Amino acid sequence: MELDAYLKQVRKGMRGVAKRHKNAFIEEVAAGAEYRGAVPAEDPRALGRAMRQVHGISMWLRMFFWITAFPLGLLSVPFIEAWYPAFPATVFLMLATVWVLLAAYYGGRISGLITGIFAALPRIIGLILFSLGLDLVNSVFSGYEVTGGILFAVLLTSAMLPLLGFLAGGRIRRPE
């Protein structure tokens, strides 16, 4: 009974790991405990988190991060404020940044990088489309312009999302 509780805690620490990796590791820990005749002395959740770092998260969870990053990036396009002045694009940029950091924390560098690309892509596409359609925008809203500072800020924040995802993956120190 003691071993079952221990394995349950290890399984909780491995949250997000592909089921086949999780089951294989749980069976390995159980076999080792039965061979030694005692429950391992390590912290079970810390052991599970360490194995999550080794095996990574499942592809489905990575795809969830990637797919949901695109709408967050789309809603963080600052040019939406030309049509809806009270729209909180900056809040969505902060949410996209946190989402990229979460993907990097759980999925590693590559997952953080790809999530950052999926969050930055709609911002860059929005910048290009808005710049090309500026005459149409000014026909409805007079005096709106895209200055060099705005272009630089949007490009810089868009470039920082994948870079942040790549650099943060595997570098965030988790409390033990």
Buried (B, 14 or more C-beta within 10 A) or exposed (E): EEBEEBBEBBBEBBBBBBEEBBEEBBEEBBEEBEEEEEBBEEBBBBBBBBBBEEBBBBEEBBEBBBEBBBBBBBBBBBBBBBEEEEBBBEEBBEBBBEBBBBBBBBBBBBBBBBBBBBBBBBBBBBBEEBBEEBEEBEEEEEEBEBEEEBEEEBBEBBBBBBBBBBBBBBEEEEEE
